[in-house]
Amino acid sequence: MPLANGHGMARRWGMSGVGETYQAELETSAAELRSLRGHLSQRPDLKQIAAMADVSTATVSAVLNGRTHPGSDVYMALVRVLLTFDTGDKAPLNHPEIPRWRERWRRVQELKEHHKTRSPRRASQAAETVSAHGLAEQVVLSLMRRGERIQMFPMAAGLEGVWDVAFSPDGQLIATGHGLRTVQLWDTITQRRSGGALVGGHIGQVQAVRFSPNGKLLASGSADGRIMLWDVSTGRSISPPLPVGSGEAWTIAFSPDGRLLLGAGRTVRVWDITDPEQPEAVSKLGGSLSAGLAVSTEGLLATGHSGGAVQIWNLETLAKDGAPLHGHAGDVTAVAFSPDGNRLATASRAVQLWDMDSRNMSGEPFTDANGMIHAVSFSPDGLLLTAVAHADPQGSRVADDGDDDEGEEAIASVDAIHVWESSSGQVVCDPLIGHTSTIWGAAFSPDSRLYATGSADGQLRLWIMPTSRA
């Protein structure tokens, strides 16, 4: 369904008129959402919309009536519900209207931030803004508007390493796994611990953490070879430990609908967690795993293997979906799907993109990283691609085909995060460097602007990410 006044709105989204205000754009955005709702054959009430979008009725009312501009995750959840409510399900992320609505949210968000910094109250307190707090706030906002990266003070000292990190679906919480056999939740805004540590069940360091799609469950995997399920609201474990069979439980994923939990040691184990208190083992997939798991919005699973192979699986049938993809000479060390599921990133000593329709390589490899790549991620808006590269201990850079690059030395002796535009492969900024030891965990926030990294140095770091210059 096209947006109301599509051609006029395209002009408004592309150029900002001098007289435009945040409030006017907020009301216009709300009117467009109401129009979208009005075109449905079965006009849903607020409770129906809230239930399908997994938000509160009050939030739906506030957004549809122009009283608030929510975060991108909530806004896009409402849009996806209203686009295809008649079908009984939310619109997929690759729905043709999704990019236009994302741009609509960004436009209002820009005006919202501008409105905050230019409000009459702030203008009347000009003298106050030169104080330490006021000046720092203006600097941070200015950097954010320009799309610059910002590194915040590290957290999580004293927990014997941070082995994995994950954002909750609403971005309000960060989960971390630690060497003290514990899981810790953090408040993203205050950057402080949210409640006590989640303990009991693990007898080895926690190496993987993932939130369920609805944010109500948290899964953690440990070197003891077991996966625990936790109730996020209470911090209590809700099921017996789930053994991965052999090896350490070092990677976890949920299916898009939250029905399946996948955990891997040497092979991938699959549980049906329709009843999370009594998970049911349903399958065992693959072997010789060398990379973490990646699940697409289309219900596909990607597994990386030794020998440079990537296998795609159908989560509905739990069967292989086509022949393996071969694009690396060495072991595949990381895999990630783009938010729309149309692209797959695979990594070893370089990152290769794949078109999921044709299953062919897309473009040239991203070869800027120095060292073996441990993790690769698309930002939720699909604009950025990041790779965490482990520094080569020998101090030399090695090509992905296994041949040394003559005369080319490693540019860094510590782990670094490389950031590219996902569409062009252009470098967005200098590598992000701040940890003093191996980076094991990395994750984007739902709005794509925060990036969390966890390291063996015992620190959890938050970065405000640069924006694509495309």
C-alpha positions in Angstrom: 0.0 0.0 0.0 1.5 3.4 -1.0 2.0 6.1 1.5 -0.6 8.9 1.6 0.3 11.7 -0.7 3.3 9.7 -1.9 4.8 12.1 -4.4 4.5 15.1 -2.1 5.9 13.2 0.8 8.9 12.1 -1.2 9.7 15.7 -1.8 9.3 16.5 1.9 11.5 13.6 3.0 14.2 14.6 0.6 14.4 18.3 1.4 13.7 20.3 4.5 11.6 23.4 4.2 12.6 26.4 6.4 9.2 26.4 8.1 9.1 22.8 8.9 8.9 22.0 12.6 9.2 18.8 14.6 5.6 19.0 15.8 4.2 19.5 12.3 6.1 16.5 11.0 5.1 14.4 14.0 1.5 15.1 13.4 1.9 14.4 9.7 3.6 11.1 10.4 0.7 10.2 12.8 -1.8 11.1 10.1 -0.1 8.8 7.6 -0.2 5.9 10.1 -3.9 6.5 10.7 -4.4 6.6 7.0 -2.6 3.3 6.6 -4.9 1.9 9.3 -8.0 3.3 7.6 -7.3 1.5 4.3 -7.4 -1.9 5.9 -10.4 -4.0 5.1 -10.7 -5.0 8.8 -9.9 -1.8 10.8 -8.1 -3.1 13.9 -8.6 -1.5 17.3 -5.7 -0.3 19.4 -5.5 -3.5 21.4 -5.3 -5.7 18.3 -2.5 -3.5 16.9 -0.6 -3.5 20.3 -0.8 -7.3 20.6 0.6 -7.9 17.1 3.3 -5.3 17.5 4.2 -6.5 21.0 3.9 -3.0 22.5 1.5 -1.4 24.9 -1.9 0.0 23.9 -0.9 3.4 25.4 2.1 3.5 23.0 0.0 2.8 20.0 -2.4 5.5 21.0 0.4 8.0 21.6 2.0 7.3 18.2 -1.2 7.3 16.2 -2.3 10.6 17.8 1.0 12.4 17.3 1.9 12.7 21.0 5.3 10.9 20.7 7.8 9.8 18.2 9.0 6.3 19.3 12.3 4.5 18.7 12.7 2.9 15.2 12.0 -0.6 16.4 8.5 0.4 17.8 7.7 2.6 14.9 8.6 0.0 12.3 6.7 -2.7 14.3 3.6 -0.6 14.0 4.2 0.0 10.3 4.7 -3.7 9.6 1.4 -4.5 11.5 -0.6 -1.8 9.6 0.8 -2.7 6.2 -0.4 -6.3 6.3 -2.8 -6.6 9.2 -5.4 -8.2 7.0 -3.1 -11.2 6.4 -2.9 -11.9 10.2 0.8 -11.2 10.3 3.4 -8.4 10.2 4.8 -7.4 6.9 8.3 -8.9 6.2 11.3 -6.7 6.5 11.8 -6.9 2.7 8.3 -5.5 2.0 8.7 -2.9 -0.7 7.2 -0.1 1.4 9.6 -0.7 4.4 12.4 1.6 3.1 10.0 4.5 2.6 8.7 4.2 6.2 12.2 3.9 7.6 13.1 7.1 5.8 10.0 8.7 7.3 11.0 7.7 10.8 14.5 9.2 10.2 13.1 12.5 9.0 11.0 13.0 12.1 13.9 11.8 14.3 16.2 14.4 12.8 13.7 17.1 13.5 13.2 15.8 17.0 16.9 16.0 17.8 17.1 19.4 16.3 14.0 20.5 18.3 15.7 19.4 21.5 18.9 21.3 20.9 17.1 24.5 19.6 14.2 24.6 22.1 13.3 28.0 23.6 14.1 26.7 27.1 17.6 25.8 26.0 18.1 29.1 24.2 17.0 31.0 27.3 19.6 29.2 29.3 22.6 30.0 27.1 24.8 30.9 30.1 24.1 27.5 31.6 25.0 25.6 28.5 28.7 26.6 28.8 28.8 24.6 32.1 30.6 21.2 31.9 27.4 19.2 31.5 25.7 21.5 29.0 28.8 21.8 26.8 29.5 18.1 26.8 25.9 17.4 25.9 26.1 19.8 22.9 29.4 18.2 21.8 27.9 14.7 21.8 24.7 15.9 20.0 26.8 17.7 17.4 28.9 14.6 16.8 25.8 12.4 16.5 24.2 14.8 14.0 27.4 14.6 11.9 27.4 10.9 12.1 30.7 10.7 14.0 31.7 7.7 16.2 31.9 8.2 20.0 33.5 5.8 22.5 32.0 5.7 26.0 33.6 4.7 29.3 34.0 0.9 29.7 32.0 -1.2 32.1 32.0 -4.7 33.5 35.4 -4.7 35.3 35.9 -7.5 37.8 33.8 -10.2 36.0 36.7 -12.1 34.5 36.2 -11.2 30.9 33.2 -10.3 28.7 32.7 -13.2 26.3 29.6 -12.2 24.5 27.1 -9.3 24.3 23.6 -8.9 23.1 21.0 -6.1 23.0 17.3 -6.8 23.9 14.9 -6.2 21.0 13.8 -2.9 22.4 17.4 -1.8 23.1 16.9 -1.0 26.7 19.0 -3.9 28.0 22.4 -5.4 27.2 23.2 -8.9 28.2 26.8 -10.1 28.8 28.4 -13.4 29.5 31.3 -13.7 31.9 34.1 -15.9 33.1 32.6 -16.0 36.6 29.9 -18.4 35.3 27.4 -15.5 35.3 25.2 -13.5 33.0 24.7 -9.8 33.7 22.0 -7.4 32.4 22.8 -3.8 31.9 20.6 -0.7 31.5 21.6 0.7 28.2 20.8 4.3 29.0 22.4 4.6 32.4 25.2 2.0 31.6 24.7 0.5 35.0 23.9 -3.1 36.1 20.2 -3.9 35.9 19.6 -6.2 38.8 21.8 -8.9 40.2 23.8 -11.4 38.2 22.0 -14.4 36.7 23.6 -17.3 38.3 23.0 -21.0 38.9 23.1 -23.6 36.2 26.5 -22.9 34.5 29.7 -24.3 35.8 31.9 -22.9 33.1 32.5 -19.4 31.6 29.4 -18.0 29.7 30.4 -17.7 26.1 27.1 -16.8 24.3 24.0 -14.8 25.2 20.9 -14.1 23.0 17.5 -12.6 23.6 14.4 -14.2 22.2 12.6 -12.1 19.4 10.0 -10.9 21.9 12.6 -10.0 24.5 11.0 -12.1 27.3 13.7 -14.9 27.3 17.4 -14.9 27.4 19.5 -17.9 26.4 23.1 -18.4 27.6 25.7 -20.9 26.5 28.7 -22.0 28.5 32.0 -23.8 28.2 30.3 -26.5 30.3 28.4 -27.5 27.1 25.0 -26.4 28.4 22.5 -23.8 27.5 20.3 -22.1 30.1 17.0 -20.2 29.5 16.2 -17.3 31.7 13.1 -15.2 32.3 14.3 -11.6 31.7 11.7 -10.0 34.0 12.6 -12.1 37.0 16.2 -13.1 36.3 15.4 -16.8 37.1 16.2 -19.9 35.0 13.0 -21.4 33.7 14.1 -24.8 32.3 16.6 -27.5 33.0 20.1 -27.1 31.4 20.1 -28.1 27.7 23.2 -30.0 26.7 24.6 -29.4 23.2 25.9 -33.0 23.1 29.6 -32.5 22.7 32.0 -29.5 22.9 31.3 -26.1 24.5 28.0 -24.3 24.0 29.6 -21.3 22.2 26.9 -20.0 19.9 23.1 -19.5 20.2 20.3 -18.3 17.9 16.5 -18.2 18.0 14.2 -18.7 15.0 12.4 -15.5 13.8 9.1 -16.6 15.4 10.9 -17.5 18.7 9.6 -21.1 18.5 13.0 -22.7 18.0 16.2 -22.4 20.1 19.5 -23.4 18.4 22.7 -24.0 20.2 26.0 -25.4 19.0 29.0 -27.2 20.2 30.5 -29.3 17.5 27.0 -29.7 15.9 23.9 -27.6 16.0 21.1 -28.8 18.4 17.6 -27.6 17.9 14.9 -27.4 20.6 11.2 -26.5 20.3 10.6 -23.9 23.1 6.9 -23.3 22.5 6.7 -24.2 26.2 10.0 -22.7 27.4 9.8 -24.5 30.7 9.8 -27.8 28.9 12.0 -27.5 25.8 11.8 -30.4 23.4 14.8 -31.6 21.4 13.8 -31.9 17.8 16.9 -32.1 15.6 20.7 -32.1 15.2 22.2 -30.4 12.3 25.7 -30.2 10.6 29.1 -30.8 11.9 32.7 -29.3 11.9 31.4 -25.9 12.8 33.9 -23.1 12.7 31.6 -20.1 12.9 28.6 -18.8 14.9 25.0 -19.2 13.8 23.1 -16.7 11.6 19.3 -16.8 11.2 17.5 -14.7 8.6 14.1 -13.1 8.8 13.0 -15.5 6.0 13.6 -18.5 8.3 17.0 -19.6 6.9 20.0 -20.7 9.0 23.6 -20.3 7.9 26.4 -22.3 9.4 30.1 -21.8 8.8 32.4 -24.8 8.5 36.0 -25.8 8.3 37.3 -25.9 4.7 35.6 -22.7 3.7 32.1 -24.0 3.4 28.8 -22.3 4.4 25.7 -24.4 4.5 22.1 -22.9 4.4 19.3 -24.7 6.2 15.5 -24.3 6.1 14.3 -23.9 9.7 10.8 -25.0 8.7 12.0 -28.4 7.4 15.3 -28.5 9.3 16.9 -29.7 6.1 19.7 -28.4 3.9 18.6 -25.6 1.5 20.9 -26.1 -1.5 24.5 -27.0 -1.9 27.2 -25.5 0.3 28.6 -22.0 -0.6 32.4 -21.9 -1.1 34.1 -18.5 -1.0 37.0 -18.8 1.4 40.2 -20.8 1.2 40.4 -21.0 5.0 37.8 -21.9 7.7 34.7 -19.8 7.8 34.9 -17.8 11.0 31.7 -15.7 11.0 28.4 -15.4 9.2 25.6 -12.8 9.3 22.4 -12.2 7.3 21.3 -8.7 6.3 18.1 -7.4 8.0 16.0 -8.1 4.9 17.5 -11.6 4.5 18.6 -10.8 0.9 22.3 -10.9 1.6 24.7 -13.1 3.6 28.1 -12.0 4.8 30.7 -14.7 5.4 34.2 -14.2 6.8 37.6 -15.7 7.2 40.4 -13.2 6.6 38.1 -11.2 4.3 34.4 -10.6 4.2 32.4 -11.9 1.2 28.8 -11.0 0.5 26.3 -13.4 -1.2 23.1 -12.8 -3.0 20.6 -15.1 -1.4 18.3 -15.3 -4.4 21.0 -16.5 -6.8 23.4 -17.9 -4.1 26.2 -16.2 -6.0 29.0 -14.0 -4.6 28.1 -10.3 -4.7 30.9 -7.9 -5.5 34.5 -8.0 -4.4 35.5 -9.2 -0.9 36.1 -6.6 1.8 39.8 -7.0 2.5 40.6 -4.1 4.7 40.6 -6.1 7.9 44.0 -7.3 9.3 44.0 -10.7 10.9 41.3 -13.4 11.3 37.8 -12.1 11.5 35.9 -13.3 14.6 32.5 -11.6 14.2 30.6 -9.9 11.4 27.4 -7.9 11.7 25.0 -5.9 9.6 23.4 -2.9 11.3 19.6 -3.3 11.7 19.0 -0.6 9.1 21.2 -2.5 6.7 23.5 0.4 6.0 26.7 -0.7 7.8 28.7 -3.9 8.0 31.2 -4.4 10.8 33.9 -7.0 11.3 35.9 -7.8 14.5 39.4 -8.7 13.4 41.8 -10.5 15.7 45.3 -9.2 15.4 47.8 -11.5 13.8 50.3 -12.7 16.5 53.0 -12.9 13.9 52.6 -9.2 13.1 52.0 -9.8 9.4 48.9 -9.5 7.2 47.9 -12.7 5.3 45.7 -12.8 2.3 42.5 -14.8 2.3 43.9 -17.2 -0.2 46.7 -18.1 2.3 49.5 -16.3 0.5 51.5 -13.6 2.3 51.1 -10.1 1.0 54.8 -9.1 0.4 55.9 -6.0 2.2 52.5 -5.4 3.9 52.6 -5.4 7.6 49.7 -5.4 10.1 48.5 -1.9 10.9 47.5 -2.8 14.4 48.7 -5.2 17.1 45.3 -5.2 18.9 41.9 -6.3 17.9 39.9 -3.8 15.9 36.4 -3.3 14.6 36.2 -2.4 10.9 33.2 -0.5 9.6 32.1 -0.4 5.9 29.1 0.8 4.0 27.4 -2.5 3.2 26.3 -1.5 -0.3 29.5 -0.2 -1.6 32.2 -1.7 0.6 33.6 1.8 1.3 35.3 2.3 4.7 33.2 4.5 6.9 35.8 5.4 9.6 39.1 4.4 11.0 39.1 1.0 12.8 37.5 1.2 16.3 40.3 0.4 18.8 40.0 0.6 22.6 40.2 -3.0 24.0 43.6 -4.3 25.2 42.8 -7.9 24.6 40.8 -10.2 22.3 37.3 -8.9 21.4 34.8 -11.9 21.7 31.4 -10.3 21.6 29.9 -7.5 19.4 26.4 -6.4 18.7 24.3 -3.5 17.2 21.5 -1.8 19.1 18.0 -2.0 17.3 18.3 1.6 16.1 21.7 0.9 14.5 23.5 3.7 16.3 25.0 1.9 19.3 27.5 -0.9 19.1 28.6 -3.0 22.1 31.8 -4.9 22.3 33.0 -7.3 25.0 36.6 -8.4 25.5 38.8 -10.7 27.5 40.2 -7.5 29.0 37.1 -7.6 31.2 35.5 -4.5 29.6 32.1 -3.9 28.0 32.4 -0.9 25.7 29.6 1.1 24.0 30.2 3.1 20.8 28.0 5.6 19.1 28.4 4.4 15.6 29.2 6.5 12.6 26.5 6.8 10.0 26.9 5.8 6.3 27.9 8.6 4.1 26.0 7.1 1.2 
